[in-house]
Amino acid sequence: MKRERGVALITVLLVVAIVTVVSAGLIARQQLSIRAISNQVQARQAFQYALGGETLAKAILRRDIQDADPGDPGAAVDHMLEAWARPLPAFPIDEGEIRVRIEDLGARFNLNSLVLNEQPDAAALAQFRRLLLRLQISEPYPERLIDWLDRDQETSGELGAEDGAYQLLDPPYRTAGRRLYDLSELRLLLGMREEDFQRLAPYVTAALQPETGLNVNTASAMVISSLSDSLSLSAAEAAVEVTRNAGGFKDVAAFLAQPAMSGTQLQGTRLAVGSQLFQATSEVRVGDRRLSLVSVLQREEDGSVQVLYRNLGQPLRLPSQSDDGDR
């Protein structure tokens, strides 16, 4: 009788142990499932909040045109004292915040302007070379970028590179033979170093309209200094300071007439005082989730704003409210 009771007790203990192990496994699996669902919910929330930041940027850009007086010659002028260019405060949300920044892509050198009608543009090529020189980048990127953009297989001088050079790489690939659609494509250029890309990226863009002029009202001193060999970085900084304090020039002639630009000779360089292409960066923090949405926006003359494309793979890099950066 005692032996049977001992066997029964052991059996009960085994059953309890098995039930305990199974229950612990079910609980652990349930916790993982709950965590996964929570991550998905936070990811969707962060993306929707980021879209809200994009919508806010579109509204600010649209209002900038709609609130302007149509009869005012300065209505088509974009400068750094306008609402879109001012730092926006962080917007608090449940368990996080949203930060939004709008940048004028017309203030950067357009890499696609290097090739027009399948021919290298001499003025754009000279400006790009000067920009690289100011940034202390000595690699032959201008020639290789021209070969990347054009459709032929003739190298641009001794330092150019067409399909033959890229097919020797591991893995091999070919030149695009078209305009850049995203600045990240610049990383595919033969010999492009990451440090050079990071140094160059804040001053260049890949706008699909190569004929678009550089907005002198919003361009940085580094980009302004690349307009001419006779224009030093210090003179460009003085010109930018005047531009910022003046609230933007109404036309290009007024910009060139300022004392800081005296003696500067420009040949074939396309300049403007307004912009159509902007970049809105929405940085979202929801709980443990971080997300950065970069949206390229095009604003038409009637004030309508459309999204050209979005990029979710960018690192979080918005400055704090006290950091204005080199804008």
N, C-alpha and C positions, 0 to 999 in steps of 0.2 A: 504493500500500500504506500509506504514511504517512498519506495523507488518510483512508483507511478507519479506520485506528487512531484518528485524531483524532475522527472522527465517533462511533466506539464509545465513546471516553472521555467525550465530551460526553453521550452517551446515558446512560452509567453514572452520571455526576454528576447528571444530571436525575432519574434514578430514585432515587438516594440522597437528593436534596433533597426529592422528593415523599414518599418513605417517612418521612423525618425530620419533615416538616411534619405528615403524617397521624399519625405516632406521638406527636408532641407534643400534637396535638389530642386524641387518645385518652387520653393520660395526664392532661391537664388536665380532660377530662370525667370521667375516673375519680376524680380527686381531688375534684371537685365532688360526685360521687355519694357518695363515702365521707364527705365532710363533711356532706352532707344526711342520710345514714343515721345518722351520729354525733349530729347534732342531734336527730333523732327519738328515738333511744335515750335521750339525756339528758333530753329532755322527758318521756318515759314514766317514766323512773326518778324524776325530780323529782315527778311527779304521784303515783306510788305511795308515795314517801317522805312526801309531804304527806298522803295518806290515812292513812299510819301515824301521823302527828302527830294527825290527827283522831281516830283510834282510841284513842290515848293519852289525849286529852282526855275522850272518852266514858268510858273506864275510871276516870279520876280522879273524874269527877262521879258515876258509878255507885257507886264505893266510898265516897264521902262519905255517901251515904244508907245503903248496906248495912251499913257498919261502925258506924252510930249505934245507940244503944239505943232500941228502939221506945217504951219507957216514959218516955224522957227528953223533957220538953217542949221542950228545945232541939234535938231531932233535926231539926226542920223549919226551923231557923234557918240562914241563910247569912250569913257575915261574912268580913272580909278576913284573918282569921288561919287560915282553913281551907286545906287542901292545894291546892285548885283555884286559890286566889287568890295563892298564893306564886309568885314568879318561878322558872321552870324553867331548869335549865342547858342550854346548847347540847349537842345530841347529835351526836358526830362520826360521819361516814359516809365512804365512799371518795370522795376528792376533794371533800369538802364538809362540810356540817353541816345540822342541822335545829333550828329554834327554834320553840317552841310557847308560846302565851299564851292564857289563858282569861279572858274578861271576862263580868261579869254584866250582861245587857241589862235586867234588872229594876232596875238602878241608874240608868237613864236615863228621861227623860220620854218617854212613849209618845205619838207624834203622832196615832195612831189614836183616842186617848181624847177627842179634840176633838169627835167626833160620835158620839153614842150614840142608837140607835133613830131615826136620821135627824134628830136634833135636836142643836144645839150644846150641849155640856156646859159650864155656866157656870164650875164650879170648875177644870176642865182649861184652859179658855180664859184664865182669870185667871192661872193658873200659867204658861202658855206666854208670856203677855205679860210677866210678871215676869222670866222667864228671858231673853227677848230684851232687856229693859231692862238686866239685869245684864251681858249680853254687848255692850251698846252697839250694838244693832241696832235701827234706827228704822223699817225698812220695814214695811208693813202685811201681813206674812206670816200672822198668825193668821186674819184675815178671808178672805184668799185661799185658805188651806189648808182652811178650813171649806167654802168653795164647791167646792174640788177634791174633797173627800171626800163631800159630800152628793149626792143624786140630782136635786134640783130645779134650776131655772134662775133662782132668786131670789138676787140678790147679797146678801152680808152687809154691809149698810150701804153707804156711799158708796165705800169702799175695796176692796170685794170684787170678784171677777172670775169670771164664768161663761163659757160657750162663746163668746158674742159677742166677748169681749175676746181670746180665744185664736185665733179664726178670722181676726182681723186681722193675725196674725203671719205671718212668712215663714220656714219653711213653717207653714201653719195646722194646728192640732190642737184637740182638745176636752178638757174636764176628765174625770177618771177616773170620777167618780160611784161610787167604792168606796173601800175601805181601801187604804192603802199596803202593798205587799208587800216593798218594798225601799227603804232610805233614799235611794238614788240618785234615786228618783222626785221627790224634793223639788226637784231641779234644774229640773224642768219647770214649777215654779210661776211665775206671771207676775211678772217683775221680779226673780227670784232671782239674786243676784250670787254669783259663785264664792267671793269672800272671806267672804260671809255664810254660805254653805253650809259652808265649811271651819271657820269659827268655831263654828257650831252643831252640827256632826256629832258631836263627842265626847260631847254631853250629851243626845242624843235617839235614839230608836229607832222602828221601825215594827212593833211586835208586833201580831200578828193578834187578840189577846185584849185589847180596849180596857178591859175591867173590871179587868185585873191591876193590883195596887197597886205603888207605888214601894217598893223595898226600902231602908229607911232605914239598914240596917247596911252597905250597900255604896255608896250614892249619894255623889257628890262634894259638896263644900261649895257649889259653884255651883248644883247642882240642889236641894240642901236649902234654900238661901236663896230659891228661887223658891216655896216653900210658902206664904209669907205676906208681906204688905207690911211687917209689923213685924219681920221677921227679916232682919237685915243679913248681909252676907257674912262679917264677922268673927265674929258670933255663930254662923253656920252652920259656920265653920271650927272653932270651939270645940266645937260639938256633934259634928262628925265626929271630932275628936281623942279625945273621950271614948268614942265608939262604937268606934273602932279599938282603944283601950287596954282597953276592957271585953270585947273578944272578941264583940261583938254583943249586942244586947238580945233578951230572950226574947219580948217582945211590944211592940206599938206604944205601949201605955200607959207602959211603962218608958222608952221613948225620949222621949216628950213630957214626962215628969216630971223630966228632968234640968234643972239650973239654966240651961243655955244656951238651953233652949226655953221658959223661963218667960215668960208673957205672950203667947205665940204662939197666935193663934186660927186654927183650921183649919175650914173649912166645905165639906163634900162632897169633900174630897181623899182619895183612896184610898191607904192606906199598908200596908206589909207588912214582915215581918222575914225572909222567905224568897223564893226565886226558882225559876222553872221554865225560864226562857229564858236561854241562855248563847251566847256567841260564841267560837269557837275559831279562832285564827289560826295557821296553820302556814307558816313561812317556810323555804324549802329552797334550798340552794346546792349544785349538782353541777357541778363543772368551771366552764364559762363560763355555765351555765344558772342563772337565778334564777326562782323561782316563789313566789307567795304565794296560799295557799288559805284563804278565810274561810268557815267553816261555822257556821250557826246551828243550835244544838242545843236540843231540848226534853227536859227530864227530868221523868218522871212520879213520882208519890208512891211507887211501888214500886221506884224506882231505875233503871228502864229509860230509856235515852236514845236518841232517834231524831234523824236529821238532817232538818231542815225544808228547807234548800236550801244550795247551795254557790255561791261566787263566786270565779272565778279571775282576775278583771280588776283586783284591787286592787294598789296600789303597795306596795313593801316598806317597812314603817314600824315594825317591832318595835323596842323600845328595847334598849339594851345591858343586861347583867346588873346594872349599877350604877344604872340609871335606872328608878326605880319609877313615875315619871309621876304624873299626877293621877288616882288611882284611887278 
